[in-house]
């Protein structure tokens, strides 16, 4: 059969295709790993590129035949520095313009919402898990079983071109390790720096999963910095009046490109430590810039990848440094599950407590080498916040298991968990405060504030069944506890927004911390409307009104705060500062207030019923 007729058959889905045995077979010029990563292959067994990347065991020249001549996997690679960009008549395509998602994620333009913020409902990360079908050739197939490998390929050069300049990348990486890493220290700083320097020297020899880690790190860091920061001046057009919108757009594009790198590295079926690190960073980024629930599917995949890599156990043959890197990643996956547990109260994570593991050492990065790990310091370290978060993970998991069962209405477990949380708060005080006051010499006070938000969130979950006077289980102390914790959460939100000492952590308010403040506002209103008429409401109404204003300002760069602001406006309308206490009636409050801790439904604005009842409770959906 002639080449033209073969091509014609490949283009016409309705016509029968020629027998597989009659097709011309192409000579395999590169191993599987080099073909997927668009690297030069020297055809040795194993090849040099695989040797350098530590994947020599998977270096193979065996492939399954392609159905269509010209498949994205059939293009031979050459020297990437000179001809890495595929010809434009191939399936590879450059990334689309900034305001469109990456081609292999979704070919539909994203529609900006109010103030330039794209509604998270319109850009759900479920698009990452879709299996796109190439429009240019509907019968093209891949030579692997990965569900993410069908679709247009992006050349490595086009991917690398998305990165900001070397100067900006240096700035973003440095900012990450100075201001963010301590909150999520899954990376060993010196190891990452060596990898980063090697990438800058030989960018086309890069491991795609590690490149995904770099993209997601840059995306997260960009969202933590003010667009007016002079260090970022080269990112924006001169005299730009839309820097905040441009920062959001660029951050999203970097995050999307991180997923492109993982997809093209076939992370679904090929796992390595860099895959695990990159996924954790992507999920952490999602939690603070989109919504916690949007990382749920990826979180399950990351957990299974971590188990497959045996990060929860100490494998034979690994040096101390590699062992600690894996332990850090494992506690990273545990702390990410904490968000799910305490924000969505009906999710029981107790099964994770049954997975035996060894915790990482509570030491600084410089204390870890291939030869050994220094003894833990008595002073706080770069890992101290994470170690406290791991303790919180265990406590929150036990509490969420408790409130999901019949024991949630028993006073004895309530008192036991109250005491446990209070003991943790004492530990934070002794570690991060100086004589009960903020430490002005470092970031200790910011860490203290962050940990306190977890404690008060757990108090609200524990005391919810006991906080209303018409409940058969009513406890005055529980109502007081809910009011105090709600006010504390809103006050921490205010401090992070206003206090100059905490300014480097303003970005926290664009994600989980604002979700907790929203939860606090709903809980506070419910409790205040149950107070006696003699109770002074003015101070608490003022806290709510100021929270509304902060959310409005933060909504310019946060989809979470945009939706939270809409919800708070509705609360303000129903329970404005001028409103008097509503009379007690026979309204069935338990059926209507039951779900004020289930924040998943708060963000489905189109499904939400804003007709609050006459005791200020949100109806269940």
N, C-alpha and C positions, 0 to 999 in steps of 0.2 A: 504494500500500500504506500502511496506517495506521502510525503510529508504534509503537503497541502490538504490532501483528503483526510489525513489523520487529525490535523488541526481542526478541519471543518467538523469532523465527528465530535471532537471534544467540545466544540462550541454549541452544538445542537443537542439539547437534552432529550429531544423527542426521538432522535434517530438512534438506531442500534450502534454500539461501538464495536470496533474491530477486536478480534480475539487478542487476549493479553500476550499470547506467545508470538504474535506478529509485530509487536511494538519493538522499536529499537531501544535497547537498554543503555543508559548512560553510564559511563565509567565513574565510579565513586572517587572523587578527588580529595575529599576531606572527611575526617572522622565525624561521628555524630555530634560530639561536643563542639567542635570547631564550626560545624555548619550552623548549629543553633545559635552560637554566640558570634557568628560572623568574624571568625579569627582565621589567621593564616595557619595552615596545617602543613607540616613537613613530611607527612605520610609515614612516619616511623611508628613502631608499635611498642609502647605507647608513643604518641607524638610529643613534641617539645611543649606545645601549649598546654596539653593536659598534665604534663609533668609539673609545669610551673604552677598550675592551679590546683594541684593535689587531687585530680580526678582521673588518674591514670587507669584505675580499675574499670572505669566506664568508657574508656577510649576504644571505640569499635568502628569498623568500616562496613559492618553488615547493615543493610537497609532493606526495607520493604519496597517493592516497586511502586512508582508513582502512577496513578491512573492517567494523568494528563501531563504531557511533555511541557515543561516550563513551570512546574510547581514551585512554590516559594522555597522548597527545600532542595531543589535541583540545581540552583545556581552555584557554580564553583566559586570559592572565595580566593582572593589573591591578597597581595600586600594591602592591609587595611589603610595604611597611611596614604596610599596613592589611589586606590580604586575600591574603597569600601562602600561607596554609595552605589546601589544597584542601578542599572539602566531604568529610565522612566517607563519603558514598556513592560517591565516586570511587575510582579504583584506587590513589591515593596513600595511603600509610600511614606512621604514625610508626615510629621505631625501636623494637624490642622491648625487654623488660627487660634489665638488665645481663648476666645470665648466659645470654642467648641470643644467637646470631649475628644480624647485621643481616639484615632480611627478604630483601633481594635477593641475599644470599650463600648462605644456607641456612636453611630454616625448621625445622631440627631443633635442639633444645636441646643445648648442649655438656654433656658429663658430666664433672664435676670428678674428677681423679685424686687420689692420696694427697696429704695436706697442702694440699688446695685447688688444686693445680696440675693443669691440664687436660693430659691426655696428648696429646702432639703427634700420635700416631697417630690420635686421635679427632677432631682438628681440623685435618686437613691442609689446606694452603692451595690444594690442588687445587680446593676448593670455590669459590674465586674464579673459576676458569676454567669452572665448570659453567654451563650455559645453563638457568636456572630457568624453569619454565613457570607462569604465573599460575593459581592454583587457582580463582579466582573467575570467570574467563571463558576457557575453553580455546581459544577461537578468536581472542582478541585478538592483534593483530600490531602491529609498529612501522612507522614510516615511513622507517627507515634499514636498512642492511645489517649494522649492528654486531651481532655475536653476543652482546654484553653488554647490549643495550638492551631485551631482553624480560624483563619482570618488574615487580613493583611499584615505583613511583617514590616517592622520599622527598622531601618538600617542602624547599625551601631553609631555611625557618624551622626545621623539625624538625631538620635537619642542624646548623645553627648552635647550636641549643639544647643539643646534645651537648657543645659546648666547655665547659671550665671557665670560671669567672668571669674578667673582664678582669684582675683582680689576679693570679690564678693563672697565666693565660696569659703575662702579663708576666714572671713569675718563671721559668716553664719556658723561654721563649725566651731570656731573659738567661742562664740556667744552660747552655743549649745552646751559646751562643756563647762562654761563658767556659771551659767544661770539656770539650766534646765536639767542637766544630767543627774544631779543629786536627787531629783524627784523621781527619776526613772533610770537608775544606773545599770542598765543591762549590758553596757559596753565597757570594755577595758580601754581607757583612754590611750595609753602608749601603743597598744596593739592597733587601734584604729588609726592613730597618726602614721604609723608605718605603712598601713594599707593605703592611706590617703596620699602620702608622698609617692608611693609606687604607682598609684593611678595617675597622678599628675605627670609623672615621668613617661609612662607608657599607657596612655588612656585606652588603646585598642586591645590591650591584653587583660582587660578588666573582667572580673567575675560579675555577671549580670545581676545576681542577687545582691552582691555588695553594692553595686551601683544603685539598686533600688533602695538600699539603706541610706545611701548618701542623698538621693532625691527626697526621700521622706523626711530625713533630718533637716534638710534645707527648707522644705515646705513648712515644717513645724516651727523652726526657728524664725522664719520670715513672719509668721503670724504672731510671734512674741515681741517683735520689735516695732517701734513706731515708724510709719512710712516716712516721716520727716527726719529721721535719723540721718545725719550727713554721711554716715558710712554707706548708706544705701542709695546715695544720690545718682550713681551710675545706672541704677535699675529703671529710673523713670525718665520720661521725656522732660526736657527743661521747661520750667514754668507750668508743670502739670498741676491741674486743680482737682484731679481725681486719683490722688495717690492711694487713698484707702481702698477704693474699688480695684485699682490696679494691683495692690498688694494681695487682696483676696483672690483675684483672678490668677495671678502668678502662682500663689501658694497652691491653689487647686490644680493648676497645670503641672506643677512639680510633683504633687501627690499622685495625679493620674499617670504621670510618666513612671513613677515608682512601680505602679501596678503593671504597666507595660513591660518593664524590665523583668518582673517576676513571671509574668505570663510567657514571655519569650524564653525565659530560662526554664520553663515547664515545671514550675514549683509544685504543681499538683502531684507530680509523680517523681520528681527528682529533688531530694532534700539534702541540705547541708547546713552547717551552723549559720552561714550568712543568710540563708533562706529564712531561718527561724528569727534571727535578729531583725531582718528587714520587715517581716510580717508583724512582729511586736511593735516596731516603730510606726508602721502604717496604722495599726489599731489604736495605739496611744494618740497618734495625730488625729484620727477620726473622733476619738472620745472628747477631745478638747476643741475641735473646730467644726464638727458636724453634729453628731449625737451618739451617745453611748450605744444605742441599739443598732446603729448602722454598721458597727464592727462585729456584730454577733456571729454571723456566718464565718467570717475570717477568724474569729477567736476560736471557734471549734476546730477549724483546720490547723491553726497554730498549735493548739493543745496536742492534737494527734501527731503533728510533725515533731514536736518536742519529745513526745513519748517514743516515736520511731527513732529519733537521734539519741535516745537514752540520756536526755539531759537531767532526768530526775534521779539517775543512779550514776555512780562513779565507774566509768568503763576502764578496763585494763589497757595499759599502753599509752595513756594520756599523761602529759606532764602537768604540773600544778597549775600553770597558767591556763591551759585548755580546759582543765577540770573546773576552775573557778569561772571561766567564761560561760560554761554550760550551766553551772549552778545559778549564776546571775540571770540568765535567760529564763530559767525555770521559775524563779521567784517573780520575774516580770510577768509571766503568764498567770500566776496566782493573783497578783495585785490587779491585773486587768479584770479578772473575774470578780474582784471586790466591787467594782463599779456596777456590774450587772446585778450582784446580790443585793446591795443596799438601795439601789435606785428602782429596781423592779422586784417588789417584795415577795412575789410568788415563785421566784426561781431559787431552788434549793441546790446549793453548790457543795453540800456536805460530802459528796463522793470524792471530791478532790482531797479531802483530809485523809482519806484512806490510802492515797498514793504515797508511799514512803519515799522520802528524799532527804538529802543532806543540804543544809542551808549554806550559802556562801559565807566567807569570812567577813566579819565586820571590820574591814581594813581599808586603807586608801589604795588607789591604783598602784602607787609606787612601791607598795609593800608586797606586790605579787610579781613573781618571776617564774620562769620555767623550773627553776631549781627548788623553789619553796615559797611559803607564805609567812610573813612576819606575824608575831603574836599580836592579838587585838589590842588596840590602844584604849586607854581609859577615857580619852577625849572623844567627842563626836567625830565620825569619819565620813568619807564620801558615800558610804553605804548605810549610815545610821538611819536616815529617813526611810529607806527601803526596808530595813529590818523592822522598824516600827510598823510599816505598812503590812508586812507579812504577819505580824502579831494581830493587826486589825483584821486581816483576811480571815484568820482562824476564828476570831471573836465574832465577826459579822456573819460568817458562815454558820456558826452555831446559833446565833440569834435568829437568822432568817429561817433556819430549820425549825427553831422553836415557834416562831410566829406563824409558820405555815401549818402547825398542828393544833390539837386541842389544848395543849398546855399553855397556849398564849393567854388564856384567861386566868391562869393561876398566879397568885401573888408571890409565892416562894421563888419560882424562877425569875420573876420580874426583879425582885430584890437582889438575887444572885448576880444577874447580868448588870444591874445598876452598879453594884460594887466592883465588878470586873472593869467596866468602862471607866469608873472613877479612878481605879488604880492605874490604868494606862495614862490618864490625864496627869496624874502625879508624876509619872515617869517623864512625860514630855516637859512638865514644868521644871524638874530638876536638871534636865538635859539642855533645854534651849532658852530658859529665862535666867536672868541674873537678879537674884533677890526678888523674884516675882515680877521683874520689869523686863521689857524687851532689850535684847542685846543689840547695841548700835554698831558693833564692830564687824559683823558679818551678816549672813542671811538666816541666822537662827530663828529670828522672830517669824519670818515668812514660813519656815517649816512648821513652827508651832501652830500658826494659824491654819495651815492646811490640814494638819492632823486633827485639830479641834473640829473642823467641819465634819469629819467622819464620826467623831464621838457624838455630836449633837444630832446628826442624822440618825444614828442608832438609837438614841434616846427617844426620838419621835416615833420610830418604828415600834419600840417596846411599849410605850405608854399609850399609844393610840386607842386600844380597846377600853381603857380605863378613864379617859379624859372628859367624858360628857356626863352631866348631872342626871340625865335620864337613862343612863346605862345601868343595868343591874349590877355591873361590876365597877361602878364609879368610885374613883379615889381622888380626893381633893389634891393630894400630892402629885398625882399623875397630870392633872390639868395644869397645875403650877409648873411641873417639869416641862410640859409641852410648850407653854408660853415662854419660859426662860430659854429653852433650847432654840425655839424659833427666833426669838429676839437676838440670841447669840449668833446664829447663822447669818442673820441680816446685818448684824454689826460687823462681823468679819468681812462680809461682802463690801460693806462701806469702807472699812479700813484699807483693804487691798486697793480699792478705787481711789481713795483720797490721800493716804499717808505716803509721803515721799520715800520713806525707808522701804516701802513695799512696792514701789513703782516698777521695778524689773519683773514683778510677778502679776502685773495687770492682766496679762494674757490668760491667766487662770479663770478670769471672770467670763471668758468667751465660751466656756464649756461646762464641765461637771460642777464647778463651784456655783455657777448661776442656776443650774438645775436644783441644787440643794437649797439655794435661797428662795427659789420659786416654791419648792415644797414647804419651806418654812412659812412663807406668806399665806399659803392656803391653810396650813395647820393653825397658824396664829389667828386668822379670821374665824375659823371654826370654834376655837376655844374662847375667844373674846366675846362672841355672841352668846356664849353660855354663862358668862360672868354675871353676878348680881348688878342691878342697875346703879348701885353706888360705886361701882368700880370705875376708875379713871381710865378712859380709853385713849386720851389725847396723845400720849407719848408713843403708843404703838401705832396709831394711825399715821403719825408723822414718819415713823420708820417705813411704813408701807409706801407712803407717798414718795419718799426719797428713793426707795428701791425702784419705783416705776420710772423715775427720771434717769436713774443710772442705767436701767435696762434699755431705755430709749437711746441713750448715747452709745451704749455698747452694741446695739443692734446694727450699727453701720458696718461692722466687721464680723458679726456673729449671727448665723442663722438661728442658733439656739436662743440667743437673747432677743432676736426679732420676734420669735413665736412667744417667748416668755413675756415680752412686753405686751403683746396682744391679750394674753391671758390676764395679766395684772390689771390692764385697763378695764377688763370686764369685772374683775373683783372690785376695783375702785368705784366703778359705776354702781355696783350693787351695795357696796359697804363703804361708801365715801366717808371722808373725815367728818362731814357734817351730819351723817346719819345717826339717829338714835338707836339704842339697843332695841331689837325687835322683841315683841312679847313672846313668852314661851307658849307654845301651842302643842297640840297633840301630834305634830308632824312626825312621821317615822324617820328619825334621823339616821338610825343604823344602816338602813338600806341605801341612804343617799350619801353618807360620808364614808362608807366602807372602802371606797377606792381612792381616797385622796392621797394615798401613798403610791398608787400605781401610775407613774408619770408617763408611761408609754402612750396612754390615750390622750394626754394633755396636748400632744403635738400633732394629733390628727384633727386639725382645726375644722375641716369640713364635716367631720362626724360628731363634733362636740356640741352638746346641748347647753346653750348659755342661759337657759331659764333656771336660775338657781332658786332653791326653795326658800321658804320664809325664815329659815334659821341659818341661811348662808352656806348651805352645803351643796357641793357639786353632785348632781345626779349621776348615778352609774349609767353606763351606756349599754 
